[in-house]
Amino acid sequence: MTSDTDTLVAEDPITGEQIDLPADVEVGEIVDSPVTGTELEVISLDPVVLEEAPELEEDWGE
Amino acid sequence: MRVGVLYSRIRKDEKLLLDELRERGHEVAKIDVRTERFGLESTTVAVDDLDVVVDRCLATSRSLYATQFIDSYGVPVVNSPETGDVCADKAKNSLALAEADVPTPATEVAFTEEAALEAIESFGYPCVLKPVTGSWGRLMAKIDSRNAAEAILEHKETLGHYEHKVFYVQEFVDKPGRDVRVLAVDGEPIAAMTRSSDHWLTNAAKGGQTASFDLDERATELVERASDAVGGGMLGVDLMEVGVEPEADTAEAGVEANDDGAPDDYTVHEVNHTVEFKSLDAATDVDVPARVVDWLETKAAAAVDGAVTP
């Protein structure tokens, strides 16, 4: 769902609230919930679906 | 060129890279390793269409296996699985640096609590205990006393994954409140920054403050040698300055080493193979993703030339 040319709107999976996302967001991208600060992963773009991002694992890093 | 990007998480770093690739008109295939399968002869990834694959996996385990499979299909992948294998393991990393005569902190590996305690006592206090895999300063211990050593070793022995029973013990380097991160491509520095903190861990991921840093001739040489030691590629080379008194340094982020606070030398403590660069991009005047893509273009061109030249 597009609210205007600069943002997309999606449902925060934690709170159920509608949140704005940058229009250039892409699948796999991590965004922070503006409400809870939770990391959310963009699962799809049409429609925009967010899920709580995976938790940090021990072998993550550089 | 057609670029495959192995990933499971698009962070700011990957976003910068993807944006730069697309702005230059390159075709980008995002490869979410969580949804693909890698067989001995073939894969669900459309690798035949790709000129080069860039490994941006956040999970080291996925990075190591995925690059090895991609390489087995004859598709150029950066960094190579060989480089990843060395860089992903601190013990292998230390050995490679030492074998190349790159100054690196004194290190011992031991496999039991008793032997690890002997190693710790031989270094004296403080010294450092690190997991052989892992990043961002996680689970690193600066050990200040025998009591602390015994407790940490017992915890690791009791609670840890088997890799935590590989005790990697290292001398504590009394760095001047900061270390140096260099992003290099096949040994050529792209950008460098200091990471400063009052805490002994100065990783940017731990909140260390970053500032641009000008490499001197010695540091430049060591970056090239460290890169060669692990097989080259796009790497994050971490150095500590040796012989700089904390008072003379620069505890303030952003002040470069000068005649008053110039280091006697450097020691290379780590080379990272899936290097993050958003902090470098922000801390320096260098357009880091542009330089990275410049390098990728040369890698892809070389691969194409190699494919058509007998």
Boltz contact constraints between the chains, C-beta under 6 A:
constraints:
  - contact:
      token1: [A, 28]
      token2: [B, 10]
      max_distance: 6.0
  - contact:
      token1: [A, 28]
      token2: [B, 32]
      max_distance: 6.0
  - contact:
      token1: [A, 29]
      token2: [B, 10]
      max_distance: 6.0
  - contact:
      token1: [A, 30]
      token2: [B, 9]
      max_distance: 6.0
  - contact:
      token1: [A, 59]
      token2: [B, 59]
      max_distance: 6.0
  - contact:
      token1: [A, 59]
      token2: [B, 60]
      max_distance: 6.0
  - contact:
      token1: [A, 59]
      token2: [B, 61]
      max_distance: 6.0
  - contact:
      token1: [A, 59]
      token2: [B, 133]
      max_distance: 6.0
  - contact:
      token1: [A, 60]
      token2: [B, 58]
      max_distance: 6.0
  - contact:
      token1: [A, 60]
      token2: [B, 59]
      max_distance: 6.0
  - contact:
      token1: [A, 61]
      token2: [B, 135]
      max_distance: 6.0
  - contact:
      token1: [A, 61]
      token2: [B, 136]
      max_distance: 6.0
  - contact:
      token1: [A, 62]
      token2: [B, 135]
      max_distance: 6.0
  - contact:
      token1: [A, 62]
      token2: [B, 236]
      max_distance: 6.0
  - contact:
      token1: [A, 62]
      token2: [B, 272]
      max_distance: 6.0
  - contact:
      token1: [A, 62]
      token2: [B, 274]
      max_distance: 6.0
  - contact:
      token1: [A, 62]
      token2: [B, 275]
      max_distance: 6.0
  - contact:
      token1: [A, 62]
      token2: [B, 276]
      max_distance: 6.0
